[in-house]
């Protein structure tokens, strides 16, 4: 008997525990309303926070990029895949974040894994918030540095670990906005801890870039946090920006070091140049159209007020991520299915993505939604609370 013969049994156990995941097939472009299973549903589970993923201007820029550059880069950046379009986007991202340079990665997972592993290794230490994204945690675990958790957003716990012993290099790593809880890192305290203990701070602003800050610069506002405060800034382009890829921004030495040492950069085909062209157009829109952030914040307030009124308890979050924790995985799945039957799409998030006993509906709002869409969501939540979620 092969050691792999128990895979069907493992799959069966996942189903019994409400942990089995199935992919949905979406039959339309990303929008507040999408086609699925022969019908249409309101989509409240995408990360397209500013409603730009299907913006006509960005689509046109992408098409022009394909006409100019083709559909594939054909090689890594260090071979022959780095085009003028990539270079222009890196310069624009550096300017957008108020940093000397930026470096494109093909995706956020690669950016986090590659950056952490380039910066720390044996004889170093890395401290990570317990609720960090999987890509950050994986980067710390495989780096060969001494890996330390600290309790979520607990600076006292972090400081206790930092004071324990010295090392060659110490890196503090945190999400800016936590993807499953929707709360934000205590940036001021993290920066102060880094200074006191001679540690670098790395912030993953994947869910804040474009959404927060002046002109959408993100949580790490360059007017407030300099290079000495947050030496390593990472953000993704597939959420509020609406395209694809990721970048790391910092000083000249950091970016040159990553070009030389970040294996996830060196050994990965560059993202298509047409994506870079589309992203440049998106950055223009993000900077110019403040109404998107204003409208999004108004929807967040409307949703939270309505959810409280109908008796749902939400985690504290003023971000587009509005988690509704229900506890057991089976319960979360039942709620998700009941909502979908009422024309509202919200995915059930279960362990190991979130800690055991904290399965949830991760509701995400976007600037593409209307007040009427939010009201429809609230009506559906009120109905399923009566029929499915009694006792939550």
C-alpha positions as CSV (number, residue, x, y, z in Angstrom):
1,X,0.0,0.0,0.0
2,X,1.3,3.4,-1.0
3,X,1.8,6.1,1.6
4,X,-0.4,8.3,-0.6
5,X,-3.4,5.9,-0.7
6,X,-5.0,7.6,2.3
7,X,-5.6,10.8,0.3
8,X,-9.3,9.9,-0.5
9,X,-9.8,9.4,3.2
10,X,-8.3,12.7,4.0
11,X,-10.6,14.4,1.5
12,X,-13.6,12.7,3.1
13,X,-12.6,13.9,6.5
14,X,-12.3,17.5,5.2
15,X,-15.9,17.2,3.9
16,X,-17.2,15.9,7.2
17,X,-15.6,18.8,9.1
18,X,-17.0,21.4,6.8
19,X,-13.4,22.2,5.6
20,X,-13.7,21.1,2.0
21,X,-13.2,23.9,-0.6
22,X,-14.8,24.0,-4.0
23,X,-14.1,26.5,-6.8
24,X,-16.9,28.5,-8.3
25,X,-16.9,29.2,-12.0
26,X,-17.6,32.9,-12.7
27,X,-19.1,33.5,-16.1
28,X,-18.6,37.2,-16.3
29,X,-16.0,39.9,-15.8
30,X,-15.4,41.0,-12.2
31,X,-18.1,43.6,-11.2
32,X,-20.4,44.3,-8.2
33,X,-22.8,41.8,-9.9
34,X,-21.4,38.6,-11.5
35,X,-22.8,35.7,-13.4
36,X,-22.6,32.3,-11.8
37,X,-24.5,29.1,-12.3
38,X,-26.8,30.5,-14.8
39,X,-27.9,33.4,-12.6
40,X,-26.5,36.7,-11.2
41,X,-25.4,37.5,-7.7
42,X,-24.2,40.5,-5.9
43,X,-20.5,40.0,-5.2
44,X,-19.3,40.9,-1.7
45,X,-16.1,38.8,-1.6
46,X,-13.7,40.4,-4.0
47,X,-10.6,42.6,-3.1
48,X,-11.4,45.0,-6.0
49,X,-11.8,47.7,-3.4
50,X,-11.9,50.7,-5.7
51,X,-13.9,49.0,-8.4
52,X,-11.1,49.3,-11.0
53,X,-10.6,45.7,-12.2
54,X,-13.0,46.1,-15.1
55,X,-12.6,49.9,-15.6
56,X,-12.8,50.7,-19.3
57,X,-9.9,53.1,-19.3
58,X,-7.6,50.5,-17.7
59,X,-8.9,47.8,-20.2
60,X,-8.0,50.2,-23.1
61,X,-4.6,50.7,-21.6
62,X,-4.1,47.0,-21.3
63,X,-5.1,46.5,-24.9
64,X,-2.7,49.2,-26.1
65,X,0.0,47.5,-24.0
66,X,-0.7,44.2,-25.8
67,X,-0.4,45.9,-29.1
68,X,2.9,47.5,-28.1
69,X,4.5,44.7,-26.1
70,X,2.7,41.4,-26.8
71,X,1.2,39.1,-24.3
72,X,4.2,37.6,-22.5
73,X,7.6,38.8,-21.2
74,X,9.3,35.6,-22.2
75,X,12.0,35.7,-19.6
76,X,12.9,36.9,-16.1
77,X,13.8,40.5,-15.5
78,X,17.5,39.7,-15.3
79,X,17.6,37.8,-18.6
80,X,15.6,39.8,-21.2
81,X,12.2,40.2,-19.7
82,X,12.6,43.7,-18.2
83,X,11.0,46.2,-20.5
84,X,10.7,50.0,-20.6
85,X,7.1,49.5,-19.4
86,X,8.2,47.7,-16.3
87,X,10.8,50.3,-15.6
88,X,8.3,53.2,-16.0
89,X,5.9,51.4,-13.6
90,X,8.7,50.9,-11.0
91,X,9.5,54.6,-11.2
92,X,5.8,55.5,-10.8
93,X,5.4,53.2,-7.8
94,X,8.4,54.7,-6.2
95,X,7.0,58.2,-6.7
96,X,3.5,57.1,-5.5
97,X,4.9,55.7,-2.2
98,X,7.5,58.5,-1.7
99,X,10.5,56.2,-1.9
100,X,13.6,56.3,-4.0
101,X,13.0,53.0,-5.8
102,X,10.5,50.2,-6.3
103,X,10.9,46.6,-7.6
104,X,8.2,44.7,-9.4
105,X,7.4,41.1,-8.4
106,X,5.1,38.7,-10.3
107,X,2.8,38.3,-7.3
108,X,2.5,39.2,-3.6
109,X,3.4,35.7,-2.4
110,X,6.7,35.9,-4.3
111,X,7.4,39.4,-3.1
112,X,7.0,38.5,0.6
113,X,8.8,35.1,0.4
114,X,11.7,36.6,-1.7
115,X,12.1,39.7,0.3
116,X,12.2,38.1,3.8
117,X,14.5,35.3,2.6
118,X,16.9,37.8,1.0
119,X,17.0,39.9,4.2
120,X,17.4,37.3,6.9
121,X,18.8,33.9,7.3
122,X,20.8,31.8,9.8
123,X,21.9,33.8,12.9
124,X,19.1,36.4,12.3
125,X,15.7,36.8,13.9
126,X,12.3,37.5,12.4
127,X,9.3,38.6,14.5
128,X,5.8,38.2,12.9
129,X,2.3,39.1,14.0
130,X,0.4,35.9,14.7
131,X,-2.3,36.9,12.2
132,X,0.0,37.8,9.3
133,X,-0.8,36.6,5.8
134,X,0.4,33.1,5.0
135,X,3.0,34.5,2.5
136,X,4.6,36.5,5.3
137,X,4.5,33.6,7.7
138,X,5.9,31.2,5.1
139,X,8.7,33.6,4.3
140,X,9.7,33.7,7.9
141,X,9.5,30.0,8.5
142,X,11.7,29.0,5.5
143,X,14.2,31.8,5.9
144,X,16.3,29.8,8.4
145,X,16.2,32.8,10.8
146,X,15.0,32.2,14.3
147,X,11.2,32.6,13.9
148,X,9.1,34.3,16.6
149,X,5.4,34.9,16.9
150,X,4.0,37.8,18.8
151,X,0.4,38.0,19.8
152,X,-1.8,39.9,17.4
153,X,-1.0,43.7,17.5
154,X,0.5,43.2,21.0
155,X,3.6,45.4,21.1
156,X,4.3,44.4,24.7
157,X,4.7,40.8,23.6
158,X,6.8,41.8,20.7
159,X,9.1,43.9,22.9
160,X,9.6,41.1,25.3
161,X,10.8,38.9,22.5
162,X,13.0,41.6,21.0
163,X,14.7,42.1,24.3
164,X,15.5,38.4,24.8
165,X,18.7,38.2,22.9
166,X,20.6,40.0,20.1
167,X,21.3,38.8,16.6
168,X,23.0,39.8,13.4
169,X,19.8,41.2,11.9
170,X,16.3,41.5,13.3
171,X,13.3,42.0,11.1
172,X,9.8,42.8,12.3
173,X,7.1,41.9,9.8
174,X,3.4,42.8,9.9
175,X,0.5,43.2,7.6
176,X,-0.7,46.8,7.4
177,X,-4.4,45.8,7.2
178,X,-5.1,42.3,8.3
179,X,-6.9,40.4,5.5
180,X,-9.2,38.3,7.6
181,X,-10.0,40.6,10.6
182,X,-9.9,44.0,8.7
183,X,-8.1,45.8,11.5
184,X,-4.8,47.7,11.1
185,X,-1.4,47.2,12.6
186,X,-0.3,49.7,15.3
187,X,2.3,51.3,13.0
188,X,3.5,54.0,15.3
189,X,4.3,51.4,18.0
190,X,5.9,49.0,15.6
191,X,8.2,51.8,14.3
192,X,9.1,52.7,17.9
193,X,9.9,49.1,18.8
194,X,12.1,48.8,15.7
195,X,14.1,51.9,16.7
196,X,14.6,50.8,20.3
197,X,15.8,47.3,19.3
198,X,17.8,48.2,16.1
199,X,15.3,46.2,14.0
200,X,14.0,46.8,10.5
201,X,10.2,47.0,10.0
202,X,8.6,45.4,7.0
203,X,5.0,46.3,6.3
204,X,2.8,44.4,3.8
205,X,0.2,47.1,2.7
206,X,-1.6,44.8,0.2
207,X,-5.0,45.8,1.6
208,X,-4.2,49.4,2.3
209,X,-2.5,50.6,-0.9
210,X,-4.9,52.6,-2.9
211,X,-7.6,52.6,-0.2
212,X,-5.9,54.8,2.5
213,X,-3.7,57.8,2.7
214,X,-3.4,60.9,0.5
215,X,-4.1,60.1,-3.1
216,X,-4.3,56.4,-2.1
217,X,-0.6,56.1,-1.1
218,X,-1.6,53.6,1.6
219,X,-1.1,53.2,5.3
220,X,2.6,54.0,5.1
221,X,2.1,57.6,4.3
222,X,5.5,59.0,3.3
223,X,4.7,62.3,5.0
224,X,4.5,60.4,8.3
225,X,6.8,57.4,7.9
226,X,10.2,57.7,6.4
227,X,12.7,55.1,5.2
228,X,14.2,54.9,8.7
229,X,10.8,54.1,10.1
230,X,9.6,51.5,7.6
231,X,12.6,50.4,5.5
232,X,10.7,47.7,3.7
233,X,7.3,48.4,2.1
234,X,5.5,45.8,0.1
235,X,2.1,46.1,-1.6
236,X,0.1,44.2,-4.3
237,X,-1.5,45.4,-7.5
238,X,-4.3,42.9,-7.7
239,X,-6.5,44.4,-5.1
240,X,-7.4,48.1,-5.1
241,X,-5.2,48.7,-8.1
242,X,-7.3,46.2,-10.1
243,X,-4.5,44.6,-12.2
244,X,-1.8,42.0,-11.1
245,X,1.6,41.7,-9.5
246,X,3.3,43.3,-6.5
247,X,6.2,45.5,-5.6
248,X,8.6,46.3,-2.8
249,X,9.7,49.9,-2.3
250,X,12.6,51.2,-0.3
251,X,16.0,52.9,-0.7
252,X,18.5,52.3,-3.4
253,X,20.6,49.7,-1.5
254,X,17.5,47.6,-0.6
255,X,16.2,47.4,-4.1
256,X,19.7,46.6,-5.5
257,X,20.1,43.9,-2.8
258,X,16.8,42.3,-3.7
259,X,17.7,42.3,-7.4
260,X,20.8,40.4,-6.5
261,X,19.5,38.1,-3.8
262,X,15.7,37.6,-3.9
263,X,15.3,34.2,-5.5
264,X,11.6,34.7,-6.2
265,X,12.5,37.7,-8.3
266,X,15.6,36.3,-10.0
267,X,14.1,33.0,-11.1
268,X,10.6,34.1,-12.1
269,X,9.3,35.2,-15.5
270,X,8.5,38.9,-15.5
271,X,4.8,39.8,-15.5
272,X,3.5,40.8,-19.0
273,X,4.4,44.4,-20.0
274,X,0.8,45.1,-20.9
275,X,-0.1,44.6,-17.2
276,X,2.5,47.3,-16.4
277,X,0.9,49.6,-18.9
278,X,-2.6,49.0,-17.4
279,X,-1.3,49.5,-13.9
280,X,0.2,52.9,-14.8
281,X,-3.3,54.0,-15.9
282,X,-4.8,52.7,-12.7
283,X,-2.4,54.6,-10.6
284,X,-3.4,57.8,-12.4
285,X,-7.1,57.1,-11.6
286,X,-6.4,56.2,-8.0
287,X,-4.6,59.5,-7.4
288,X,-7.1,61.6,-9.3
289,X,-10.5,60.1,-8.2
290,X,-10.7,60.7,-4.5
291,X,-14.5,60.1,-4.7
292,X,-13.8,56.4,-4.9
293,X,-12.3,56.4,-1.4
294,X,-14.9,58.8,-0.1
295,X,-17.8,56.6,-1.5
296,X,-16.2,53.5,-0.1
297,X,-15.9,54.9,3.4
298,X,-19.6,56.0,3.2
299,X,-20.6,52.4,2.3
300,X,-18.6,51.0,5.2
301,X,-20.3,53.3,7.6
302,X,-23.7,52.4,6.1
303,X,-23.0,48.7,6.3
304,X,-21.8,48.7,9.9
305,X,-24.7,50.8,11.1
306,X,-27.2,48.5,9.4
307,X,-25.5,45.3,10.6
308,X,-25.6,46.6,14.2
309,X,-29.3,47.5,13.8
310,X,-30.3,44.0,12.7
311,X,-28.3,42.3,15.5
312,X,-25.0,41.1,13.8
313,X,-21.8,41.5,15.7
314,X,-18.9,42.7,13.6
315,X,-15.2,42.8,14.4
316,X,-14.0,46.4,14.8
317,X,-12.9,47.5,11.3
318,X,-13.2,50.7,9.3
319,X,-11.7,49.1,6.2
320,X,-13.5,47.5,3.3
321,X,-13.0,44.1,5.0
322,X,-15.9,43.5,7.3
323,X,-15.7,40.0,9.0
324,X,-18.7,38.4,10.5
325,X,-17.3,35.7,12.8
326,X,-19.8,32.8,13.4
327,X,-17.5,30.1,14.9
328,X,-17.9,26.7,13.4
329,X,-17.0,25.9,9.8
330,X,-20.2,24.2,9.0
331,X,-22.2,27.2,10.2
332,X,-20.2,29.6,8.1
333,X,-20.8,27.3,5.0
334,X,-24.5,27.1,5.7
335,X,-24.7,30.9,6.0
336,X,-22.8,31.4,2.8
337,X,-25.0,29.0,0.9
338,X,-28.2,30.6,2.3
339,X,-27.0,34.0,1.2
340,X,-26.1,32.8,-2.3
341,X,-29.6,31.4,-2.6
342,X,-30.8,34.9,-2.0
343,X,-28.5,36.4,-4.7
344,X,-25.6,37.5,-2.5
345,X,-22.1,36.0,-2.9
346,X,-19.9,35.9,0.3
347,X,-17.4,33.1,0.7
348,X,-17.1,31.2,4.0
349,X,-13.6,31.5,5.4
350,X,-12.5,28.6,7.5
351,X,-9.4,27.2,9.2
352,X,-6.5,27.0,8.5
353,X,-7.0,30.5,6.9
354,X,-8.3,31.7,10.2
355,X,-7.8,30.2,13.7
356,X,-10.0,27.3,14.8
357,X,-13.4,28.3,16.1
358,X,-13.4,31.6,14.2
359,X,-14.9,30.6,10.8
360,X,-16.5,33.6,9.3
361,X,-18.2,35.4,6.4
362,X,-15.5,37.8,5.1
363,X,-17.6,40.6,3.6
364,X,-15.8,43.1,1.4
365,X,-17.2,46.3,0.1
366,X,-16.0,48.2,-3.0
367,X,-16.4,51.6,-4.6
368,X,-18.3,49.8,-7.3
369,X,-21.1,49.0,-5.0
370,X,-24.1,51.3,-4.5
371,X,-26.0,52.2,-1.4
372,X,-28.8,50.0,-2.8
373,X,-26.4,47.1,-3.0
374,X,-25.5,47.5,0.6
375,X,-29.1,47.7,1.6
376,X,-29.8,44.5,-0.3
377,X,-26.9,42.8,1.5
378,X,-28.3,43.9,4.9
379,X,-31.7,42.6,4.0
380,X,-30.3,39.2,3.1
381,X,-28.3,39.1,6.3
382,X,-31.4,39.9,8.3
383,X,-33.3,37.1,6.6
384,X,-30.6,34.4,7.0
385,X,-30.2,35.4,10.7
386,X,-33.8,34.5,11.3
387,X,-33.7,31.2,9.2
388,X,-30.1,29.9,9.6
389,X,-28.1,31.9,12.0
390,X,-30.3,32.1,15.1
391,X,-28.1,32.1,18.1
392,X,-25.0,33.7,16.5
